[in-house]
Amino acid sequence: MKAMKILIIEDDVNDCNNFINCAENRNDIEIVGMTDSDVEGLKYVKSKHPDGIVLDLELNNSITGNMDSLDFLSELKNLKLDYEPIIIVTTHINSKRIYDMLHREGVDIILYKNHPRYTANYVFNKFIDLREIEPTKTVEILKEEIKEHKEKISDAIIRELDLIGIPAKMVGRQYIHDAILYLIENKGDNENVIRYLTKIYKKSGNTITNGIQNAIIHAWNKTAIDDLLEYYKARVNPETGIPTPMEFIYYYVEKLEREI
C-alpha cells in the first residue's frame, strides 16, 4: 500500500525528532512537511496535500505563526479542499470542553501527550487505523473496533498464560500480559517494554523484571513438563532450564501475531 503522507505541525524539537526517527523505520508513513507554525502548515497543506496532519494544540514556541491551533482548523476548512485529511491533535491539556470543541472542528482523534503509551509510533499507527476503515465509518465505530481487537488479544494472552500455569494472582503475570499486549499493539515501537511498564506501574525496572521472572519460575516449577513442552515451543536455556523474561515475552508476541 502507498505510504501515507503526513504533515507535522509541532514546536517541540524532541517530539519532531521522534516523528522523524520513527518514520525512517516505517514504509507506510512519509513525512511531507514539518513546521512549528500553523501559518506555514496551511501552506504545506496547499502544496503537499497530506493525507494526515499532526497538530500540536499548544504551539508555544512558534516564531512564524500568528494563529492558534483552533484558528488553523477554521482556516483549513476555508481552503475548501477536495478531500478531507485525517487530523490528529496532540496536547498536554486534559479538558473535556476543549476535546468537544476540537471534535466539532473536525478533529478525528485527540491524543494526550502525558499518557504513558504516547509515542510517535502510536500516533502513526492511529493514522493507519483511520485510513484503513471505510469512509462511512465514524470515529466512534473505529474506537469500538480497536477496543474489540484489544480485548481479543488480551483474551488470547490470558489463555496462553493459563495453559502453562501462571496464576492470575501473581503480579508478574499482569506485567507479562501488559508487555505482550503493548508490543503487539505498537509494532515497530522502539521504546523498551520494561521502561513502558515502569511508567504504567510506577515500579523500578528491576521490580518489573523480577516479577516477570518469578512468574516464569513458578510455571516451570509447578506445571507438568509435558504441558510446558506442548504449549511453549521456544528454546530454553539448558543451563537455567527456563526462558529469560524477554525470550518468554517475545515468544508469545510472535505466536499471537501469527494467530490473531
ZAMARGU-4260 file (C-alpha; in steps of 0.2 Angstrom, whole numbers, plus 5000, padded with zeros to 4 digits):
<rodrens>
0) 5000/5000/5000 | 5006/5018/4996 | 5014/5027/5010 | 5003/5039/5020 | 5009/5057/5018
5) 5009/5066/5035 | 5012/5084/5039 | 5019/5088/5057 | 5014/5104/5065 | 5024/5104/5081
10) 5036/5115/5090 | 5044/5103/5102 | 5061/5098/5095 | 5061/5081/5104 | 5044/5077/5098
15) 5049/5082/5080 | 5065/5071/5081 | 5054/5057/5087 | 5042/5058/5072 | 5057/5059/5060
20) 5066/5044/5068 | 5050/5034/5069 | 5045/5037/5050 | 5063/5032/5045 | 5059/5014/5052
25) 5042/5013/5043 | 5037/5010/5025 | 5019/5015/5027 | 5022/5033/5033 | 5031/5048/5023
30) 5033/5065/5032 | 5030/5078/5018 | 5032/5093/5029 | 5037/5098/5047 | 5034/5116/5054
35) 5032/5124/5071 | 5020/5136/5063 | 5001/5134/5059 | 5003/5148/5046 | 5016/5138/5037
40) 5006/5122/5040 | 4992/5129/5029 | 5005/5132/5015 | 5011/5114/5016 | 4993/5108/5015
45) 4990/5118/4999 | 5007/5112/4991 | 5009/5094/4998 | 4991/5088/5000 | 4995/5077/5015
50) 4984/5063/5019 | 4985/5066/5038 | 4990/5081/5049 | 4998/5080/5067 | 4993/5096/5075
55) 5000/5101/5092 | 4987/5111/5101 | 5000/5122/5111 | 5012/5130/5098 | 5020/5140/5112
60) 5037/5141/5103 | 5031/5145/5086 | 5040/5161/5080 | 5032/5162/5062 | 5014/5158/5066
65) 5001/5171/5070 | 4986/5159/5074 | 4982/5147/5087 | 4978/5129/5083 | 4959/5131/5084
70) 4961/5145/5071 | 4971/5133/5060 | 4956/5121/5059 | 4945/5135/5054 | 4957/5141/5041
75) 4959/5123/5035 | 4940/5122/5031 | 4941/5138/5022 | 4954/5130/5009 | 4939/5120/5003
80) 4950/5105/4999 | 4943/5092/4988 | 4947/5079/5001 | 4947/5078/5020 | 4964/5075/5028
85) 4964/5065/5044 | 4968/5076/5059 | 4976/5070/5075 | 4978/5084/5088 | 4991/5081/5101
90) 4990/5090/5118 | 4996/5091/5136 | 4978/5098/5140 | 4966/5086/5148 | 4949/5095/5146
95) 4933/5088/5140 | 4927/5106/5135 | 4942/5108/5123 | 4940/5090/5117 | 4922/5093/5112
100) 4927/5109/5104 | 4940/5101/5094 | 4929/5087/5088 | 4916/5100/5082 | 4930/5107/5072
105) 4933/5091/5063 | 4947/5083/5073 | 4947/5064/5071 | 4957/5059/5086 | 4965/5069/5101
110) 4980/5061/5109 | 4986/5066/5127 | 5005/5068/5127 | 5007/5064/5145 | 4999/5047/5143
115) 5012/5033/5146 | 5008/5025/5129 | 5010/5041/5119 | 5024/5039/5106 | 5027/5044/5088
120) 5024/5027/5083 | 5007/5026/5092 | 5002/5042/5083 | 5007/5035/5066 | 4998/5019/5070
125) 4982/5029/5073 | 4983/5037/5056 | 4985/5019/5048 | 4970/5013/5058 | 4959/5028/5052
130) 4965/5026/5034 | 4960/5008/5033 | 4942/5010/5038 | 4928/5013/5026 | 4925/5032/5024
135) 4907/5030/5030 | 4913/5023/5047 | 4913/5036/5061 | 4927/5038/5074 | 4916/5030/5087
140) 4915/5014/5077 | 4934/5014/5074 | 4936/5016/5093 | 4925/5002/5096 | 4934/4991/5084
145) 4950/4995/5091 | 4943/4991/5109 | 4937/4974/5102 | 4953/4970/5094 | 4962/4974/5110
150) 4951/4963/5120 | 4953/4949/5108 | 4972/4950/5110 | 4970/4951/5129 | 4959/4936/5130
155) 4972/4926/5119 | 4986/4931/5131 | 4976/4926/5146 | 4973/4909/5138 | 4991/4906/5134
160) 4996/4910/5152 | 4983/4899/5159 | 4989/4884/5149 | 5007/4885/5156 | 5000/4888/5174
165) 5005/4905/5179 | 4991/4910/5192 | 4981/4926/5189 | 4985/4932/5207 | 5004/4934/5203
170) 5008/4952/5199 | 5022/4946/5187 | 5008/4938/5176 | 5000/4956/5174 | 5017/4963/5169
175) 5019/4949/5156 | 5001/4952/5149 | 5003/4970/5148 | 5021/4969/5140 | 5014/4957/5126
180) 4999/4967/5123 | 5009/4983/5121 | 5022/4975/5109 | 5008/4968/5098 | 4998/4985/5098
185) 5014/4995/5095 | 5023/4985/5082 | 5039/4994/5077 | 5040/5005/5093 | 5057/5007/5099
190) 5053/5010/5117 | 5060/4997/5129 | 5045/4987/5135 | 5051/4987/5153 | 5053/5006/5153
195) 5035/5006/5147 | 5029/4995/5162 | 5039/5006/5174 | 5028/5021/5168 | 5012/5011/5170
200) 5015/5003/5187 | 5027/5016/5195 | 5039/5002/5199 | 5058/5001/5196 | 5064/4991/5181
205) 5072/4978/5192 | 5055/4975/5201 | 5046/4973/5185 | 5059/4961/5178 | 5059/4951/5194
210) 5041/4950/5195 | 5040/4943/5177 | 5055/4931/5181 | 5046/4924/5197 | 5030/4921/5186
215) 5040/4911/5174 | 5050/4901/5188 | 5033/4897/5195 | 5027/4889/5179 | 5042/4879/5176
220) 5042/4873/5194 | 5024/4869/5196 | 5017/4864/5178 | 5019/4847/5171 | 5034/4846/5159
225) 5023/4838/5146 | 5012/4853/5146 | 5026/4865/5145 | 5033/4856/5130 | 5016/4857/5122
230) 5012/4875/5125 | 5029/4883/5125 | 5039/4878/5110 | 5053/4890/5110 | 5071/4886/5115
235) 5075/4886/5134 | 5092/4889/5140 | 5099/4872/5146 | 5109/4880/5160 | 5095/4888/5168
240) 5081/4877/5162 | 5069/4892/5160 | 5067/4906/5147 | 5073/4924/5151 | 5059/4937/5153
245) 5062/4944/5136 | 5063/4927/5127 | 5047/4922/5135 | 5038/4939/5131 | 5043/4939/5113
250) 5039/4921/5110 | 5021/4925/5114 | 5021/4941/5104 | 5027/4932/5088 | 5015/4917/5092
255) 5000/4928/5094 | 5004/4939/5079 | 5003/4924/5068 | 4987/4918/5076 | 4977/4934/5078
</rodrens>
